[in-house]
Amino acid sequence: MSDLLDPVLVRPELTGPRFLVGFVPRKLPILRWPVLVVGGGAAGGSAALSAAAAGVETLVLEKGPSRQSNTWWAQGGVAAAIAELDSARLHAEDTVVVGCGLSDEGVVDYITTHGPGAIERLERLGLVFDQKNEQNGKARELSREGGHSVSRVLSAGGDSTGRAIQECLDAAMVDQSRITVRRDLRAIDVLVAGGRCIGVLAMHETGELVAILAGSTILATGAVGQLFRETTNPTFATGDGLAMAFRAGVKLRDLEFVQFHPTTLYIAGASRVLVSEAVRGAGASLVDRSGRPVMDGVHEQGDLAPRDVVSRAILARMVETGDTHVYLDASRVPDVEKRFPQIARMCSAFDIEIDRDPIPVRPGAHYMVGGITTDLDARSSMPGLFACGEVAATGLHGANRLASNSLLEAFVMGHRAGEIAAIEAERPSTACFEQIGDDPAVTADSDASPENAPRIHLDDMLYSLKSLMWRQVGLVRSAEALTDATVNIRFWQRVLAKRRHVDPAYIDLTNMLLVGRLVAASALAREESRGTHFRSDHPEPLESWRRHVVALRPEDEHR
């Protein structure tokens, strides 16, 4: 919104190396591409297809198989104002209300207005949205989720929408001759020369380092959920893009706003997977072990209240009863097993039949509302670097995300990122890359840890971090808890920096520690409660905090 107050800057020092591994530019193999996209989910796939459609050769780097992307795991759907009684204006109003005073209304208008066009593009790619029978034939079926005033959420394959979308995008990228997808190369750092992004440093699955130079680089790396013990996110959601951007001196924003989904399946031995909000939209209700409704008297929208409200209500009921979870009762939802086959299969494996048995659920980290600060062309604060999808902070979500707006944003802004990146793509020269060698941080010893470096059990440190973030930087925060979390994370960062050995586990944990530090610092700075951010020592929203919190390396305050 235009009347926001000036942002507050947090400037945590970079504990650890600028680059995860040292290198000598002249000795690295080099790949050159006009457009490089890091990430192949909804946003990355849309960006790549858009750039390729503009006639530009595009390389897509994927961290792993598509089924490990957040897009594949999405159960809900895509929000778009396509119904006769709906409008982009009404969709925008719902988005702004849930955004709790921090949404950029210009961005909200742009994305909600372009929503129907994004749906049409997906259908042209071959995606078939769920249909219902009407008097005049078939029509797209629309559901209602939390925070929406009308039904406007489209699904494909019931609760397998994400999988249908990812398979559609994957097939389209395979068919596009100008797109090359590689899963054997992982981006680990952003390369910068003369204040401009010129590509990324990547690591081959063999451990070999490769410089990928690009005229335009698009980060679409997704989520951070693996920072927390309870999460709906897949194992690859380690905050890589945010960490890469911060180390490069790019401006990040609103990292204190982590959305927790109210209904994560909670069964010992089962993956902590999402139970879609669409189940509540279809009529399921949240109850405790005594059958008492959780949301009675909490919010006028009841079980479909905004996610932060529902999540905290569940937590309060868990504290009251001493239980580890509450229940989702879907027994009154017509054809529930047919409408939500994925959830039905998961629960059935643990002898829970969702048409008669309550589903044990509790909140889990679900979505990073903040991210890399971008404009309406998906540009970051660094020339040559774009960001889209969950890794970006466009201003759409404000302090909280309206259900199913994430895929909408990914498609609209991914498409836009590809368009602009294609226009601005110029192949950087080798000489430009070799300038990086003047930075002593680049040529620092890369693979040999000091002889006196401690032996580190990465899995133990990882679990400790996830538990710490869940307890102290989760649904309920305080200055004492956040300060203590910061002290612990800084200690782990210093210890891990002494190891500096190149392998995927080290890279993941280093990135997660940095992003955890940034989330804690941003949450400590915001001395109020707003949206997904709740401070027990500052439990109310304050007009003086209608502002963003920006995270930036100390030496990059001019950006």
C-alpha positions in Angstrom: 0.0 0.0 0.0 1.2 3.5 -0.8 0.8 4.9 2.7 3.1 2.4 4.4 5.7 3.8 6.8 9.4 3.6 6.0 10.8 0.1 6.3 12.9 -1.1 9.2 16.3 -2.5 8.3 17.8 -5.6 9.9 21.5 -6.2 9.0 22.8 -9.4 10.5 26.4 -10.0 9.7 27.2 -12.8 7.3 28.5 -15.5 9.7 30.4 -17.7 7.4 31.8 -17.4 3.9 30.4 -15.2 1.1 30.6 -18.2 -1.2 29.9 -21.7 0.1 33.0 -22.9 -1.6 36.1 -21.1 -2.8 37.0 -21.3 -6.5 39.4 -19.9 -9.1 37.3 -18.4 -12.0 39.9 -19.2 -14.7 39.9 -22.8 -13.8 36.2 -23.5 -13.8 34.3 -24.9 -16.8 31.8 -22.3 -18.1 28.3 -22.7 -19.5 26.6 -19.7 -21.2 22.8 -19.2 -21.5 20.7 -16.1 -22.3 18.2 -17.1 -19.6 18.8 -19.3 -16.5 15.9 -20.4 -14.3 16.7 -22.0 -10.9 13.8 -24.1 -10.0 11.2 -25.9 -12.1 8.0 -25.8 -10.2 4.9 -23.6 -10.9 6.9 -20.3 -11.0 10.1 -21.6 -12.6 8.2 -23.7 -15.2 6.0 -20.7 -16.1 9.1 -18.5 -16.4 11.0 -20.9 -18.6 8.0 -21.4 -20.9 7.5 -17.7 -21.2 11.1 -17.0 -22.0 11.2 -19.8 -24.5 8.0 -18.5 -26.2 9.8 -15.2 -26.7 12.4 -17.1 -28.7 15.2 -17.2 -26.1 17.2 -20.3 -25.2 16.6 -21.2 -21.6 18.3 -23.4 -19.0 16.3 -24.8 -16.1 18.2 -26.2 -13.0 16.1 -28.4 -10.8 17.3 -29.5 -7.4 15.8 -33.0 -7.8 12.9 -34.9 -9.2 9.6 -33.0 -9.8 7.8 -35.0 -7.2 10.0 -33.3 -4.6 8.8 -29.8 -5.6 6.3 -27.9 -3.5 4.1 -27.6 -6.5 3.8 -31.3 -6.8 2.7 -31.5 -3.2 0.1 -28.8 -3.4 -3.4 -30.2 -2.7 -5.5 -27.1 -2.7 -5.8 -25.3 -6.0 -5.5 -22.0 -7.9 -7.6 -19.0 -6.9 -9.0 -17.0 -9.9 -12.0 -14.7 -10.4 -13.7 -16.6 -13.2 -17.2 -17.1 -11.8 -20.1 -15.0 -13.0 -20.7 -13.6 -9.5 -17.0 -13.0 -8.8 -14.6 -10.3 -10.0 -10.9 -9.4 -9.8 -11.9 -6.5 -7.5 -13.7 -8.8 -5.0 -10.7 -11.2 -5.2 -8.4 -8.3 -4.5 -10.5 -7.1 -1.5 -10.3 -10.6 0.0 -6.5 -10.6 -0.5 -6.0 -7.2 1.1 -8.1 -8.1 4.1 -6.1 -11.3 4.8 -2.9 -9.3 4.2 -3.5 -7.4 7.4 -2.5 -3.9 6.1 0.8 -4.8 4.4 -0.4 -5.8 0.9 0.6 -3.6 -2.1 -2.7 -2.9 -3.6 -1.2 -2.2 -7.0 0.4 -5.6 -7.0 -2.8 -7.2 -5.7 -4.9 -5.6 -8.5 -2.3 -6.7 -11.2 -2.2 -10.3 -10.1 -5.9 -10.8 -9.5 -6.7 -9.2 -12.8 -4.3 -11.5 -14.6 -5.6 -14.6 -12.9 -8.2 -15.7 -15.5 -5.5 -15.3 -18.2 -3.2 -17.6 -16.2 -6.0 -20.2 -16.1 -6.4 -20.0 -19.8 -2.7 -20.5 -20.4 -2.7 -23.6 -18.3 -5.6 -25.0 -20.1 -3.9 -24.4 -23.4 -1.0 -26.4 -22.1 -3.4 -29.3 -21.6 -4.3 -29.0 -17.9 -7.9 -30.2 -17.3 -9.5 -28.6 -14.2 -12.2 -30.5 -12.4 -15.7 -30.1 -13.9 -19.2 -30.3 -12.6 -22.5 -30.9 -14.3 -24.8 -28.0 -15.0 -28.0 -27.5 -17.0 -26.1 -26.2 -20.0 -23.3 -28.8 -19.8 -20.0 -29.0 -18.0 -18.4 -26.1 -16.1 -15.3 -25.7 -14.0 -15.9 -26.7 -10.4 -15.0 -24.0 -7.9 -14.5 -24.4 -4.2 -14.2 -22.0 -1.3 -11.3 -21.9 1.1 -10.4 -19.8 4.1 -10.6 -16.0 3.7 -12.4 -16.1 0.4 -15.9 -14.5 0.3 -17.0 -16.7 -2.7 -16.1 -20.0 -4.3 -13.1 -19.3 -6.7 -10.6 -22.1 -6.2 -10.0 -24.4 -9.2 -8.6 -27.9 -8.7 -7.4 -30.7 -10.9 -7.7 -34.3 -9.9 -9.3 -33.4 -6.6 -6.6 -33.0 -4.0 -3.9 -33.8 -6.5 -3.9 -30.4 -8.1 -0.2 -29.8 -7.7 0.8 -33.1 -9.2 -1.5 -32.4 -12.2 0.1 -28.9 -12.7 3.7 -30.1 -12.3 3.1 -33.0 -14.8 1.6 -30.5 -17.3 4.5 -28.0 -16.9 7.1 -30.8 -17.2 5.5 -32.1 -20.4 5.3 -28.6 -21.9 9.0 -28.0 -21.1 10.0 -31.2 -22.7 8.1 -30.3 -25.8 9.7 -26.8 -26.0 12.9 -27.1 -28.0 14.4 -23.9 -26.5 14.3 -25.3 -22.9 16.9 -27.5 -21.5 16.3 -29.0 -18.0 19.1 -30.3 -15.9 18.9 -32.1 -12.6 22.6 -32.9 -12.3 23.6 -29.4 -11.6 22.7 -27.5 -8.4 22.9 -23.7 -8.0 24.8 -22.9 -4.8 25.6 -19.2 -5.1 24.8 -16.1 -7.2 27.7 -14.7 -9.3 28.0 -10.9 -9.3 30.3 -8.6 -11.3 30.1 -4.9 -11.4 27.0 -4.9 -9.3 25.1 -7.1 -11.7 24.1 -10.7 -11.5 25.9 -12.7 -14.2 24.7 -16.2 -13.4 25.3 -18.8 -10.7 28.0 -21.0 -9.3 26.7 -24.6 -9.6 27.8 -27.9 -8.3 27.6 -31.1 -10.5 26.4 -34.2 -8.8 30.0 -35.5 -9.0 31.1 -32.5 -6.9 32.7 -30.6 -9.7 32.0 -26.8 -9.7 30.7 -25.1 -12.8 30.1 -21.5 -13.6 26.8 -20.8 -15.4 26.8 -17.4 -17.0 23.5 -15.9 -18.0 22.2 -12.6 -19.3 19.1 -13.0 -17.0 18.9 -15.2 -14.0 15.5 -16.1 -12.4 15.4 -17.6 -8.9 12.3 -19.8 -8.4 13.6 -22.0 -5.7 10.5 -22.2 -3.5 10.1 -22.8 0.2 11.7 -22.9 3.6 9.5 -25.3 5.5 12.3 -27.7 6.4 13.5 -25.1 8.9 10.7 -26.3 11.2 10.2 -29.6 12.9 6.5 -29.8 11.7 6.0 -28.8 8.0 4.0 -29.6 5.0 7.0 -29.0 2.7 9.1 -31.6 0.9 12.7 -32.3 1.9 14.2 -29.9 -0.7 12.5 -26.8 0.9 15.7 -25.5 2.6 15.5 -21.8 1.7 18.3 -22.0 -0.9 17.2 -19.0 -3.0 16.9 -16.7 0.0 20.3 -17.7 1.3 22.0 -17.3 -2.1 20.4 -13.9 -2.6 21.4 -12.6 0.9 25.0 -13.7 0.5 25.1 -11.8 -2.9 23.8 -8.6 -1.3 20.2 -8.7 -2.6 17.4 -7.1 -0.6 15.0 -9.5 1.3 11.7 -8.5 2.9 9.1 -9.7 5.4 10.8 -12.8 6.4 9.1 -12.8 9.8 5.9 -13.8 8.1 5.9 -17.6 7.9 2.5 -19.1 7.3 1.6 -22.2 9.3 -1.1 -24.4 7.8 -3.7 -25.4 10.4 -4.2 -29.0 9.3 -1.0 -31.1 8.9 -1.6 -34.9 9.2 -0.3 -35.9 12.6 0.2 -39.7 12.9 3.3 -41.3 14.4 5.2 -42.8 11.5 3.5 -40.8 8.8 4.9 -38.0 6.8 3.7 -34.6 8.0 1.6 -34.0 4.9 -1.0 -31.3 4.2 -4.7 -32.0 4.7 -6.1 -29.6 2.2 -8.1 -26.6 3.3 -10.6 -27.7 0.6 -11.7 -30.4 3.1 -12.9 -27.7 5.5 -14.3 -25.8 2.5 -16.4 -28.9 1.7 -17.8 -28.9 5.3 -15.3 -30.7 7.6 -14.9 -29.2 11.0 -12.2 -29.0 13.6 -12.9 -30.6 17.0 -10.9 -31.6 20.1 -10.9 -35.2 21.5 -14.2 -34.4 23.3 -15.9 -33.4 20.1 -16.0 -29.7 21.0 -15.6 -27.4 18.0 -12.3 -25.6 18.0 -13.4 -22.5 16.1 -16.7 -21.7 17.9 -16.6 -18.1 19.1 -13.1 -17.5 17.6 -13.9 -15.9 14.3 -17.0 -15.1 12.2 -15.8 -17.4 9.4 -15.4 -20.3 11.7 -13.3 -23.2 10.3 -12.7 -21.1 7.2 -11.1 -18.2 9.0 -7.6 -17.0 7.9 -5.0 -19.6 8.5 -3.1 -17.7 11.2 -6.3 -17.4 13.2 -7.1 -21.1 12.9 -3.6 -22.3 13.6 -3.4 -20.3 16.8 -6.8 -21.5 17.9 -5.7 -25.1 17.4 -2.5 -24.4 19.4 -4.6 -22.8 22.2 -6.9 -25.8 22.3 -3.9 -28.2 22.4 -2.4 -26.2 25.4 -5.8 -26.3 27.1 -6.3 -30.1 26.7 -2.7 -31.2 26.9 -3.0 -33.0 23.6 -0.5 -33.1 20.7 -3.2 -32.5 18.1 -6.9 -31.8 17.4 -9.1 -33.6 14.9 -10.7 -32.8 11.5 -14.1 -34.4 11.3 -15.0 -35.0 7.6 -17.7 -37.6 8.3 -20.5 -35.2 7.1 -18.8 -34.3 3.8 -20.6 -36.0 0.8 -18.4 -38.4 -1.2 -15.4 -37.3 0.8 -13.2 -40.2 -0.2 -14.0 -39.6 -3.9 -13.4 -35.9 -3.6 -10.1 -36.2 -1.7 -8.6 -39.5 -2.8 -5.0 -38.7 -1.9 -5.9 -37.8 1.7 -8.2 -40.9 1.9 -5.3 -43.2 0.8 -2.8 -41.7 3.2 -5.2 -42.0 6.2 -6.4 -45.5 5.2 -2.8 -46.7 5.4 -3.1 -46.0 9.2 -6.6 -47.5 9.5 -8.3 -44.1 9.5 -11.3 -44.1 7.2 -12.1 -40.4 6.6 -15.8 -40.9 5.9 -16.2 -42.0 9.6 -13.0 -41.5 11.6 -11.7 -38.1 12.7 -8.3 -37.1 11.2 -5.6 -36.1 13.7 -4.1 -32.8 12.7 -1.9 -30.0 14.0 -0.3 -26.8 12.4 2.8 -27.1 10.3 5.1 -24.6 8.6 3.6 -24.2 5.1 4.6 -21.1 3.2 7.1 -18.3 3.3 5.1 -15.1 2.9 8.2 -12.9 2.6 11.2 -13.3 0.3 13.4 -11.5 -2.3 12.0 -8.0 -2.8 10.7 -7.7 -6.4 8.7 -5.3 -8.5 5.9 -6.0 -11.0 8.4 -7.2 -13.6 9.9 -9.7 -11.0 13.1 -7.7 -10.8 15.1 -8.0 -7.6 17.2 -5.1 -6.2 20.2 -6.4 -8.2 20.2 -5.9 -12.0 20.1 -9.2 -13.9 18.5 -11.1 -11.1 14.8 -11.9 -11.1 12.7 -13.9 -8.6 9.2 -15.4 -8.7 7.0 -17.8 -6.7 7.4 -18.5 -3.1 11.0 -17.2 -3.0 9.8 -13.7 -4.0 8.1 -11.0 -2.0 5.9 -9.2 -4.5 3.6 -7.4 -2.0 0.6 -9.6 -2.9 0.3 -11.4 0.4 1.2 -8.7 2.9 1.4 -10.2 6.3 -0.6 -13.3 5.5 -1.4 -15.3 2.4 -4.9 -15.9 1.2 -5.5 -19.6 0.5 -4.6 -20.7 -3.1 -3.2 -17.3 -4.0 0.3 -18.8 -4.1 -0.1 -20.9 -7.3 -1.9 -17.9 -8.8 1.0 -15.6 -8.0 3.5 -18.3 -9.3 1.8 -18.5 -12.7 1.2 -14.7 -13.2 4.6 -13.6 -11.9 6.5 -16.5 -13.4 5.1 -15.7 -16.8 6.0 -12.0 -16.3 9.6 -12.9 -15.1 10.2 -15.0 -18.2 8.9 -12.2 -20.5 11.1 -9.5 -19.0 14.1 -11.8 -18.6 14.0 -12.7 -22.2 13.9 -9.1 -23.3 16.9 -8.1 -21.1 19.0 -11.2 -21.7 22.5 -10.6 -22.9 25.3 -13.2 -22.8 27.9 -12.0 -20.2 31.5 -12.2 -21.3 34.2 -14.5 -19.7 36.1 -11.4 -18.9 33.2 -10.2 -16.8 33.2 -13.5 -14.9 37.0 -13.4 -14.3 36.6 -10.0 -12.5 35.1 -12.0 -9.7 38.6 -13.5 -9.0 39.7 -10.1 -7.5 37.5 -10.9 -4.5 39.5 -12.8 -1.9 36.3 -14.5 -0.7 36.2 -16.3 -4.0 39.6 -18.0 -4.0 39.6 -19.0 -0.3 40.4 -22.6 0.3 37.3 -24.6 -0.6 37.4 -28.2 0.3 39.9 -28.9 3.1 38.6 -28.2 6.6 41.2 -27.0 9.1 43.0 -29.9 10.8 41.6 -28.7 14.2 38.0 -28.4 12.9 35.5 -30.2 15.0 33.8 -33.4 13.8 30.2 -32.3 13.1 27.2 -34.6 13.0 25.1 -32.7 10.5 21.9 -34.6 11.1 22.1 -33.8 14.8 22.6 -30.1 14.2 19.8 -30.2 11.6 17.3 -31.7 14.0 18.4 -29.3 16.7 17.8 -26.3 14.4 14.4 -27.6 13.3 13.3 -28.1 16.9 14.6 -24.7 18.0 12.8 -23.0 15.1 9.5 -24.8 15.9 9.7 -24.0 19.6 11.0 -20.4 19.6 10.4 -19.0 16.1 7.2 -20.7 15.3 3.5 -19.9 15.9 4.1 -17.9 19.1 7.2 -15.8 19.6 8.8 -13.5 22.2 11.9 -11.3 22.5 13.4 -13.8 25.0 12.8 -16.8 22.7 14.0 -15.0 19.6 17.1 -13.7 21.2 18.0 -17.2 22.5 17.3 -18.7 19.1 19.6 -16.2 17.5 22.5 -17.0 19.9 22.2 -20.7 19.2 22.0 -20.3 15.4 25.0 -18.0 15.4 27.0 -20.6 17.4 26.1 -23.3 14.9 27.0 -21.1 12.0 30.4 -20.4 13.4 31.0 -24.1 14.0 29.8 -25.2 10.6 31.9 -22.5 8.9 35.0 -24.2 10.1 34.1 -27.4 8.3 33.3 -25.9 4.9 33.2 -29.2 3.0 31.3 -29.3 -0.3 28.4 -31.8 -0.1 24.6 -31.4 -0.4 24.0 -31.9 3.4 26.5 -29.1 4.2 25.0 -26.8 1.6 21.4 -27.4 2.9 22.3 -26.9 6.5 24.4 -23.8 5.8 21.5 -22.2 3.9 19.0 -23.2 6.6 21.0 -21.7 9.4 21.3 -18.4 7.5 17.6 -18.3 6.6 16.7 -19.2 10.2 18.9 -16.4 11.4 17.1 -13.9 9.1 13.6 -15.1 10.1 14.5 -14.7 13.8 16.1 -11.3 13.3 13.1 -10.0 11.3 10.7 -11.4 13.9 12.6 -9.8 16.7 12.6 -6.4 14.9 8.8 -6.4 14.5 7.5 -5.5 18.0 3.8 -6.2 17.3 1.6 -9.0 16.2 0.3 -9.0 12.6 -0.8 -11.7 10.2 1.2 -14.8 10.6 3.6 -13.2 13.0 2.5 -13.4 16.7 4.5 -12.0 19.6 3.3 -13.0 23.1 5.1 -9.9 24.5 3.5 -7.6 21.8 0.1 -9.3 21.2 -1.6 -6.5 19.2 -1.1 -4.9 15.8 0.2 -1.3 15.9 -0.3 1.4 13.4 3.3 2.4 13.9 4.3 -1.0 12.4 2.4 -0.7 9.1 5.8 -1.1 7.5 8.1 -3.7 6.1 11.1 -5.3 7.7 14.0 -5.5 5.2 17.0 -7.8 5.6 20.2 -6.8 3.9 23.9 -7.4 4.4 25.5 -4.5 6.3 27.8 -3.6 3.5 24.9 -3.4 1.0 22.7 -0.7 2.7 22.7 1.4 -0.4 20.6 -1.1 -2.4 
